[in-house]
Amino acid sequence: MLTVDGQSSIKESYSDLLIDESKSTGGIPSKIFFPENADDLISIILKSSQLKQPLRLIGSHTGTTGGAIPNDNEWAISFTRMYHIESVATNPEGEIILKCEPGVTISTISEFLNDAGNSQYKVRGQELLTPGSHFYPPDPTETTAQLGGTVATNASGARSFRFGATRCSIYALSIITPNAETFTLVRGNIVDPRKGFEIITDQGSKIVFPPFSYRSPQTKNASGYFSKAPMDLIDLFIGSEGTLGIFASITVKLQESINIVAGCTFFKTLESAFLFADFLRKENDVLSIEFFDESSLKFIDAYRERMAKPIPEFPENCTQAILWEFAEKETGSFQDKYEIWESFLNSCDSSFDNTWSGMESTEIEKLKRFRHALPESINAAVSSFKNNCPLIRKIGTDTALPAECFSSVYKEYLRLIKKNSLNHAAFGHLGDCHIHINLLPSNEGELNTALDVYDNMMELTIKNGGTISAEHGIGKLKCKYLEKMYGKAKIGEMRAIKQSIDPQWRLNRGAIFEKF
Ligand SMILES: Cc1cc2nc3c(=O)[nH]c(=O)nc-3n(C[C@H](O)[C@H](O)[C@H](O)COP(=O)(O)OP(=O)(O)OC[C@H]3O[C@@H](n4cnc5c(N)ncnc54)[C@H](O)[C@@H]3O)c2cc1C
């Protein structure tokens, strides 16, 4: 197993592992380990437990909230060498399941499924698949993310509108505790948080979780530990941001492939785009409703030359766009819908003439690339601003709101941004009322203004029953807002959960909870 020892070697050769896409900075670990299998992982954790050494878990460090950023002198574990897909099988419910090491990336899973049966992969049970027969529903835009990172943050993607976030596709987790004990959770183990519950490890120890009364909001959510009464025990660990245990293996559920038609439709006003989104939400076979507002289209125009792949010019006078996907398999073909959709689009002053369409998988891929190009370019812009002012970091909302107040709160966000003359780019998962507003300060003065505006947006969100993080998690950067969202007493209950399994608070210190 590769182990890199000493802060100076780490700083010199592994500095890329010390930040994530939030562009915020942390400390330098004293060791970085690159385990190649579960035994390596257990041996590191056992040693860390004997030495009471704090640990930092690093996936592909594409996170945007700093959870994977090490503190000074921690031991860091990178999962890049635990990248195997271990087996394909059928579970008792008849679903096809895929067991993976935590460092497998989302793109490796798609490549494997597109190619299953060919000789490149030698995976036990792969004869249950044929090339392209199945897909893994969560589709976070950043496909270099590792499965472990996406389970730890309960990541979601455009199609979560239809298939739910990562948690909905997780069947089993093998977990290592901070003192190197192990246990496996399979979906279906129902517990009642009102009464508390316990886990018996493979080594025979009992981990006792006290009762807790807080509940996760109904909106899409990745803020704090999941709670519902009753709930599946596995859901407590999904979205726990590496603070409750280390995922050593992850088993996901696959779905049979479906034929997809996709399009990107352009609109002249925000109101007409929102009306079309309301229309799409009522269509059973719509998989995703992704939104790009005026600021995003302007941002793409400004950065068009620097984009890795060419992006066509937008239709004239259009300021907003909705990227949608429709599943043909379930109730018939898209042709059956064409006239109804066209007539609705006409009533919104748009049409299929204002739509980039994707009927073939290569065209759909192009539309997805367009979707991905935006956050990627925003992150590149933040990096270039950071060159001029090192304090600059990404300041982006990840809020989801109840549908009934979404439109009014969103307009209030925009009013605040305009009043403070900030540059921004807004895009995201309109189907779930979950939009990312990226504030783009380019100097220290603007940065301070952006932080104040961000504070106001979080207050507005909490006041209206929304969540402060719907998919990126709390990490190290959003702890104070989590406390505002739940209040001190409920945060105390979450801390008691952490204390039950990690009494020395050695795992991912500073993530979810600022103080330990
Ligand atoms: C361009 C771009 C687009 C993005 N789009 C999306 C999107 O559509 N949806 C979305 O949800 N996010 C998105 N993200 C954010 C990011 O990709 C996700 O948060 C992703 O889940 C992080 O995965 P990672 O492997 O990079 O994890 P990291 O950033 O390395 O870590 C994230 C958290 O997981 C923990 N962790 C990692 N491995 C393990 C393990 N084995 N066991 C326990 N804990 C572990 C870490 O300690 C950390 O707390 C995007 C990011 C970028 C840069």
The ligand as a Tripos MOL2 file, in Angstrom:
@<TRIPOS>MOLECULE
LIG
   53    58     1     0     0
SMALL
NO_CHARGES

@<TRIPOS>ATOM
      1 C1        -18.5910   20.5450  -11.9400 C.3       1 LIG1
      2 C2        -19.2450   19.9150  -10.7390 C.ar      1 LIG1
      3 C3        -20.5610   19.4820  -10.8220 C.ar      1 LIG1
      4 C4        -21.1770   18.8840   -9.7110 C.ar      1 LIG1
      5 N1        -22.4500   18.4400   -9.8410 N.ar      1 LIG1
      6 C5        -23.0580   17.8250   -8.7880 C.ar      1 LIG1
      7 C6        -24.3880   17.3100   -8.9220 C.ar      1 LIG1
      8 O1        -25.0050   17.3620   -9.9860 O.2       1 LIG1
      9 N2        -24.9480   16.7510   -7.8310 N.ar      1 LIG1
     10 C7        -24.2880   16.6270   -6.6340 C.ar      1 LIG1
     11 O2        -24.8660   16.0980   -5.6790 O.2       1 LIG1
     12 N3        -23.0360   17.1150   -6.4830 N.ar      1 LIG1
     13 C8        -22.4020   17.6860   -7.5230 C.ar      1 LIG1
     14 N4        -21.1200   18.1640   -7.3820 N.ar      1 LIG1
     15 C9        -20.4410   18.0370   -6.0740 C.3       1 LIG1
     16 C10       -19.6340   16.7320   -5.8910 C.3       1 LIG1
     17 O3        -19.3210   16.1350   -7.1210 O.3       1 LIG1
     18 C11       -20.4070   15.7580   -5.0150 C.3       1 LIG1
     19 O4        -20.5540   16.3090   -3.7200 O.3       1 LIG1
     20 C12       -19.7840   14.3650   -4.8800 C.3       1 LIG1
     21 O5        -20.6660   13.5490   -4.1540 O.3       1 LIG1
     22 C13       -18.4240   14.3590   -4.1890 C.3       1 LIG1
     23 O6        -17.7880   13.1100   -4.4620 O.3       1 LIG1
     24 P1        -16.2090   12.9620   -4.2930 P.3       1 LIG1
     25 O7        -15.8290   11.5560   -4.5730 O.co2     1 LIG1
     26 O8        -15.5020   14.0020   -5.0510 O.co2     1 LIG1
     27 O9        -16.0680   13.1940   -2.7230 O.3       1 LIG1
     28 P2        -15.1550   14.2180   -1.9230 P.3       1 LIG1
     29 O10       -15.4110   15.6080   -2.3550 O.co2     1 LIG1
     30 O11       -13.7500   13.7530   -1.9370 O.co2     1 LIG1
     31 O12       -15.7470   13.9850   -0.4570 O.3       1 LIG1
     32 C14       -17.0780   14.2980   -0.1440 C.3       1 LIG1
     33 C15       -17.4040   13.7470    1.2550 C.3       1 LIG1
     34 O13       -17.4280   12.3210    1.2100 O.3       1 LIG1
     35 C16       -16.5940   11.7720    2.2470 C.3       1 LIG1
     36 N5        -16.1240   10.4620    1.7750 N.ar      1 LIG1
     37 C17       -15.4250   10.2000    0.6390 C.ar      1 LIG1
     38 N6        -15.1910    8.8710    0.5300 N.ar      1 LIG1
     39 C18       -15.7600    8.2850    1.6160 C.ar      1 LIG1
     40 C19       -15.8520    6.9340    2.0760 C.ar      1 LIG1
     41 N7        -15.3330    5.9040    1.4030 N.pl3     1 LIG1
     42 N8        -16.5190    6.7020    3.2460 N.ar      1 LIG1
     43 C20       -17.0820    7.7120    3.9350 C.ar      1 LIG1
     44 N9        -17.0180    9.0060    3.5520 N.ar      1 LIG1
     45 C21       -16.3640    9.2890    2.4050 C.ar      1 LIG1
     46 C22       -15.5210   12.8300    2.3970 C.3       1 LIG1
     47 O14       -14.8620   12.7200    3.6340 O.3       1 LIG1
     48 C23       -16.3400   14.1020    2.2840 C.3       1 LIG1
     49 O15       -16.9780   14.3940    3.5070 O.3       1 LIG1
     50 C24       -20.4720   18.7520   -8.4730 C.ar      1 LIG1
     51 C25       -19.1500   19.1840   -8.3910 C.ar      1 LIG1
     52 C26       -18.5290   19.7430   -9.5150 C.ar      1 LIG1
     53 C27       -17.1110   20.1540   -9.3970 C.3       1 LIG1
@<TRIPOS>BOND
     1     1     2 1
     2     2     3 ar
     3     2    52 ar
     4     3     4 ar
     5     4     5 ar
     6     4    50 ar
     7     5     6 ar
     8     6     7 ar
     9     6    13 1
    10     7     8 2
    11     7     9 ar
    12     9    10 ar
    13    10    11 2
    14    10    12 ar
    15    12    13 ar
    16    13    14 ar
    17    14    15 1
    18    14    50 ar
    19    15    16 1
    20    16    17 1
    21    16    18 1
    22    18    19 1
    23    18    20 1
    24    20    21 1
    25    20    22 1
    26    22    23 1
    27    23    24 1
    28    24    25 2
    29    24    26 1
    30    24    27 1
    31    27    28 1
    32    28    29 2
    33    28    30 1
    34    28    31 1
    35    31    32 1
    36    32    33 1
    37    33    34 1
    38    33    48 1
    39    34    35 1
    40    35    36 1
    41    35    46 1
    42    36    37 ar
    43    36    45 ar
    44    37    38 ar
    45    38    39 ar
    46    39    40 ar
    47    39    45 ar
    48    40    41 1
    49    40    42 ar
    50    42    43 ar
    51    43    44 ar
    52    44    45 ar
    53    46    47 1
    54    46    48 1
    55    48    49 1
    56    50    51 ar
    57    51    52 ar
    58    52    53 1
@<TRIPOS>SUBSTRUCTURE
     1 LIG1         1 GROUP 0 **** ****
